[in-house]
Amino acid sequence: MLTLHLTNGDSAASALARSGLPGDIVSWRDVLHDGPVPPDNDLRVFHRVRAEFLAGRGWSNLLAAITDFEQRDARLDDVGAGDEVVLWFEPDLYDQLQLIQILARFERRAPSERPRLTIVPADCYLGLLLPEKFAPLYAARREITPEDLVHGRVTWRAFTSSTPDELLAVTNRLDREVTARTYTSDDLVRLPHLVAALRRQLEEYPDVDAGLSRSERQLCEALSPGAITLGKLFAAHQVMESWVWLGDVSFAWYAERLSDCAHPIVVHTNGSRVIAPLRATDGRAFWERTVQLTSFGQDVVRARADAVQANGIDRWIGGTHCMKAQYWRWDARTQRTELVPGT
């Protein structure tokens, strides 16, 4: 019998490797909250779309990204009946999107061809754990049920849909059906963190008040008191999350989007625009530079101006492409998305 541990990235995988638990470890490396995420029925197309986005941002080499995806998926193909796949995923959005992708992948298989699927009850960040903390989590792992696989398939399909309507509907339905919000609050729950993560994803649509996503609003509100370095801004942004999910590379890109536009919202204190460093370069100087809100940015934070109306929008959220011709906004008061047709 083969035991395959799937986890969210290199940090958790490294910590897991030091635990001494038996089995192979595979890191599921992809920032699914950024860039286009089409349905993955055709894996070759899916790999290409994701790799082209990552390479276009300078976050990976095109061929390296495709190779990593292919090797990762080949390991899933290698496990079958009689094997066990152990899922090690944290409560945050980054991890939960990876989790539903994996669940959807296994749901497509005939029940007789599926490995045993279990999930560890992680109400914590795995990469920060000491090696000896992994064995108790492993011993407490819970069986993934056919119902959980269906939840994964339905949620993944909704996330990769061309509109947010299905994702909102699935989130609301799961909110009613899965009432536990942590593993410690229910000995049987397997997916307690999914609803909060999906709702956090919906909050990335521009809001109805000023056209800012929640991430963008948090960034701007942290700058409202005055100029600070990008490093301190990133730290302040993370504190505003219940579960931290946004990495520094993505954050730098978000800051660039707010700066490199027709009407900048954030700029360096000398007035120059923020340009995110390429991953292959030394970005230390980037994080030490000081930034501030522009006067227009102050107006946006106070809902006296609208970021999307002024600067347009071109952003993928899962399978949904938001463009000025057609996009959606998030209303935090009603917890609904609103379609904004082109003008």
N, C-alpha and C positions, 0 to 999 in steps of 0.2 A: 504494500500500500504506500502510495506517495502522499506526503503532506506538503501542501503548497500554501505559504503565507503570503497574502496580498496586503500591501499597505500603501500609504499615501505618498511616499517619496523617500529620498535618500536618508534624511535625518531619522525618521522612524525606523527605516530598514536597518540602519547602522546600529541603533539602540537594540532592536530586536535580535540582530545577529549576535550581540554580546550577551544575550540572555541565556544562550546555550540550549534553547528549545530545538527539538528535532525538526527537520524539514527544510525545504528550499524557500527562499524569499524573493519576491518580485515587487519592485516599486512601480506604482501606477503613476507615472509622471505626465501630467497634463493639467494646464490651468483652464479647465472647462468653463470657468466664469468669464473668460476673455476670448474674443474672436468667434468666428462662425463655428457652430456645432451642428452639422447636418445629421439626419438619421444615419445609423451605421450598418444598415442592411448590407451595403457593399463596402466591405472594410478597406479595399484598395482606394476607393474614392474618399472615404472618411479619413484615412491616413494622409492622403495627399492634401486635402483641405486643411486639416489641422497643422500639418508640417509646413505648408506654405504660409499660414498665418504666423506661426512661431518664427520661421526664418525671416519673414518680412519685418517682424519687430526686432530682429537681431538677437532673439532669445535662444536660437538654436540654429544649427546647420540643417539645411533641408534634408539631405541624405541621412544625416545622423538621426534626425527626428523620425523619419519614415522607418529606418532600421530599428529604432527603439520600439516603435509601435508594433512593428511586425514581430519582433522577438517576444515582446510582452504578450501579444495575443497568441502566439504559438505555444507559450507555456500554458495558457488556458486550454488550448486544444489538446494538450498532452494529458490532461487529467480527465478521468472518467469514473465510471462506476467502480466502487471499491477504494477510491482515493478520497482525500479530504482537502477542501480549500478553507482556510481560516482567514476571515476578513478582519483586518485591523484598521479601523477608520475612526477618525475623531469627529466630534459633534459639528464642526464648522462647515461652512458652505463648500469650500474647496474639496473637502473629503466626501461630503454627502453626495455631491455630483458624481464623483468617481464611483461611489458605492452603487448608485442606481444604474450607472452604465454597466457595471459588472453583473448586477442582479439581472438586468434585462438580457445580457448576453447568455447567461445560464438558463433563463426561462425559455429561450428558444429551443433548447435541447429537449428531446424526449425524456420523460422522467427516468427511464431505465438507463439512460446514458449520462445522467448527471452524477457528479461526485457528491459526497456528503458536504454540505455547506454549513459552516458555523460562523458566528460573529462574536467577537470579544466585547464585553460590556464596558466600553471606554467612555466614561464621563470626564475625560481629561485629554491633555495633549500627550501623545505617545512619545514624541521625540525628546521630551524632557524627563522621561522616567529613568530611574536607575535600572540596570539590567535585572536585578532581583525582583522587580515589580511586575515583570512580564509573565512569569510562571503562574501567579494567582489569577491574572486575567485570563490566561489560556485555560486554566482549570475550570473557570467559571463561564466558558464560552457557551453560547446558546444556539440551538438548531434553527437554521433558516428554513421556513416552511414554504410550501407551494404558494400560499397566500402572499408571503413576502416577495416571492419572485414576480408575482403578478403586479404587486405594488411597484416593484422596480421597473417592470416593462412599461406600465401605464405612465409612470412618472417620467421615465426617460423619453417616451414618445411625446409627452407634453412639452418637455424641456426643449426638444429638437423640432418642435412644430414651428410653422412660419408666423404664428400669432401667439400672444400670451394667454389667450382665452382658455385653452385646455389646461395650461399650467395652473391658472387661478382656480379652475373648477376642481382639479385633482387635489390641490393644496387644501381647499375648503373641505372636501370630502374626507381626506385623511385626518384633518383636524378634528372631525367628528368621530372618526373610527378609532384613531390611535390617541388615547387620552393621556397616557404617560409621557412625560417630557424628559425623563432621565432613566437610566438603567436601574439606579438604586431605588427608584420609587415604585418599580414593578419588576418582580422576579421573572416574568414571562415575556416582556416586551422585547422586540428585536430591533425596531427602527424608531426609537423615541425622539431622535434629533432631526428627523427628516422634515417634518412640517415647518419648524423654525427656519431651517436652512432654505427651504423653497420660498418661504415668505420673504426671507432676506434677499433672495435672488430677484423677486418681483420688485423689491424696493430699489433695484438698480435702474428701473425705468425712470426717466425724468419726471420730477414731481409736478403737480398741477399748479403749484404756487410760483415757482421761478425757473422751472426747467432743469433742475439739478437732480442727479441721482443721489441716493443716500450717501454713497461714498464721497461724491463731489461736495455735498453739503457739509459733511463732517470735516472735510479738508478746509473748506472755506470758513466754517465757524471757528475752527482752531486758529485761523489767521486773523479773525476779527479783532482781537485785542491788540494786535500789532505784529510787526515782522519777526520771524524766527527762522532758524535754519531748516532746511528740508529734512534733516535727520530728526530734529525735535518735532517737526510737523508730522512726520511719519509715526513717531511714538505717540503723539497726542491723538492721532487718528485711530490708532489701534485700541487705545483705552476706551473709545466710544463703542466698541463692538462687544456683544455678549460673548461671542467666540471669534477670536481673531482668524481671519481666512485670507486676507489680502497680503501677498508677499511684497517685498520692497521693489522688485522689478515692475510689477503691475502698478504699484502706487506711483512710481516715477512716471509711468506712461499716463496715468490719470492726471497727474500734475501738468504734464506736457499738453494734454488735451485742453486743459483750462487756460493754457498760456498761448499756445501756438494756434491762434484762431483770429478771426476778423476783429473781435472785440475782446481782448485779453481780460481774464478775470484774476489771474495770478501772474506776477512777474518778479524777477529779481529786483532788489532794491535800487539797482542802477537803471531799471527800466527795461532790461533785456529779457527776452522770453526764455522760459524754462524748456530745455531740450533734454529728454531722458538719455542717459548714457547707454551705449550698447553693452550687453552682458560681457562681451569679451574684453572690454576696456576697464581700466581702473576707475571706478565711480566714486572714490572717496571724496574727491573735490566737489562732486555734485551734491553730496549730502551736507557738506560744510557751508554751502552757499545759502545766503539769506533771501527769503522771498516775502512778498507782501501782497495784499489785495489791492487791485486798482480801484479807482473811484467807481468804475462800472461794477467791479466785483462786490464792492460794499452795497451797491444798489441791488444786485442780484440776491445777496444774502438776506437783505431786508425785504425781498419780494417787491421792490420798486422797478425791477427790470427782469426780463426773462432771457435766460442763457440760450435756449433753443431758438427763440425768435430772432435773437441777435446773431447767433453763430451757426445756426443750422445743426444738424445731427447726422452722424454716419457711424452707427455702432451696432454690432451684433450682440444680442443677448440670447444665448443658445442658438436655436434655429431661426430666430426672429431678427430681421434686418430693419433697424430703425433708420429711416432717411427722412429728409424734409418733405418728400412727396407723401409719405405715410409713416406715422410712428404712433407710439402709445405713451401715455403718461400714467403715473401711479398716484392715486389719491389715498393718502395715509389715513384720512378721516373715515372714508367709506370702505377702505381695504379693497379697492377695485382698480382695474386698469381702464383707461379711457382712450379710444381710438381718436387720433387727430388726423383727419384727411388732409391732403395737400391743398395749398391755396393757389 
